[in-house]
C-alpha cells in the first residue's frame, strides 16, 4: 500500500515544516500557526458535539414520540435501537472513506446531509418515516469520528494529543448535554422542535466549516472501496496497539455505560424521587470531568501516555467507592460522576492520541476500528447493568463497574510494555 501524502495549504499540517531559524519572524509564524490550529480545533469540537448529540436526543423524548404516533411504549424503544445499529454501520462504512476521499469535502457533505435527515425526523408524518429518518441520523452521526481523524491530520505531532483532547471533550459534552437540551426544547415547543433546531445548527456549522477548514491535498490511494473496508480488519493483525488500546476502550466504555444507563433507577426510587430534568442535570457534572480530561492530551504529547493511562484506570476503579453510596447521598454520586468521567475520557483521549500517530495514511480506518470497541463496550454496559440492577440492585451495578475497571487495570499492566 502506498502511503498517502498530505499537506495543508493553510500551513497547519503536521507534515509541513516551519522555519525554525532564530528570529522574531519565525517565532510569530509558529505562534500564528498554533493559534489557527487551536481555533480550528474548537470549531471541530463544537461540530462534533452538535453532531453526536443527534444520536441521544431521542432518549428523553420517547414518551412524547410514542404519544404523537400512537405507538406502544414497549415498541417505541426501537427508535433507539435503529439509531445505534445504523451508527455502528456508519463506523464501518463511512468513517474509512476519510482515507480514500477528500476529508474536508466528506465532512461538510455529511453535515449537510445530517441537516436533511433531521428535518425529515422533525416533519415525519408516520412512524415508518420517523424510523427511516432516525436511521439516517445514526448513520451520518459518525461524522464526529471523521472530525477527530481530520484534527489529527492538520496538527503537528507536538500538539496532536492536546488537539485530539479538545475535540474529544467537545464530543463528550455533546453526549452529556443532549438529554438536557432535548428536555428543555420539548417543554417549550414539543419534541419536533428539537430536530428542527438541530437541523438549523447543522446547516450553520456546515457553512462555518466550509469557511474555516483548511484544504488538504492528498494523492489518490490505489485502494478501491471494497479493499478499503477489508483493510480495516487487516489493521487488527498489522497494528498491535490497535488491539491493546481497543480493548482498553471496550473496558472503559463498559464501565461508563454501566453508570449512565442504570443511574436513573436509584435516582427515581423513593429515597431520592428525582425528576428526569434533575437527573439530566448530573450530566453537567460529567461535563466537568470531560473538560478536565483534555489535559490528558497534553500529557500524551509529552510522552506520558502509559502513565496517564495507568493513573486514569486507578481513578476509574476508585470512582466506584463514592458511587456505591448513591442511595444514601447525592453528594457522593456527584463526586463519583466527576472522577469516573475524567478517568474514562483521559484514557479515551490517550488511546486516540497514540493510535492516530501510528499510521498517518490510515487514520480514518484506525478511528473506525477503535470505535467498534467503543460500541461493543457501550452496548455491553447497558445490557449488563440493567439486568444486574433488576436482580441485585445498585450494589450489584457498582460491583460490576468495579470488576470491569479492575480488569482494565490488570490488562493495561500486562500489556503496557
Secondary structure, 3 states (H helix, E strand, C coil): CCCCCEEECCCCCCCCCCCCCCCHHHHHHHHHHHHHHHHHHHHHHHHHHHHHHHHHHHHHHHHHHHHHHCCCHHHHCHHHHHHHHHHHHHHHHCHHHHHCCCHHHHHHHHHHHHHHHHHHHHCCCCHHHHHHHHHHHHHHCCHHHHHHHHHHHCCCHHHHHHHHHHHHHHHHHHHHHHHHHHHHHHHHHCHHHHHHHHHHHHHHHHHHHHHHCCCEEECCCCCCHHHHHHHHHHHHHHCHHHHHHHHHHHHHHHHHHHHHHHHHHHHHCCCCCCCHHHHHHHHHHHHHHHHHHCHHHHHHHCCCHHHHHHHHHHHHHHHHHHHCCCCCCHHHHHHHHHHHHHHHHHHHHHHHHHHCCCCHHHHHHHHHHHHHHHHHHHHHHHHHHHHHHHHCCHHHHHHHHHHHHHHHHHHHHHHCC
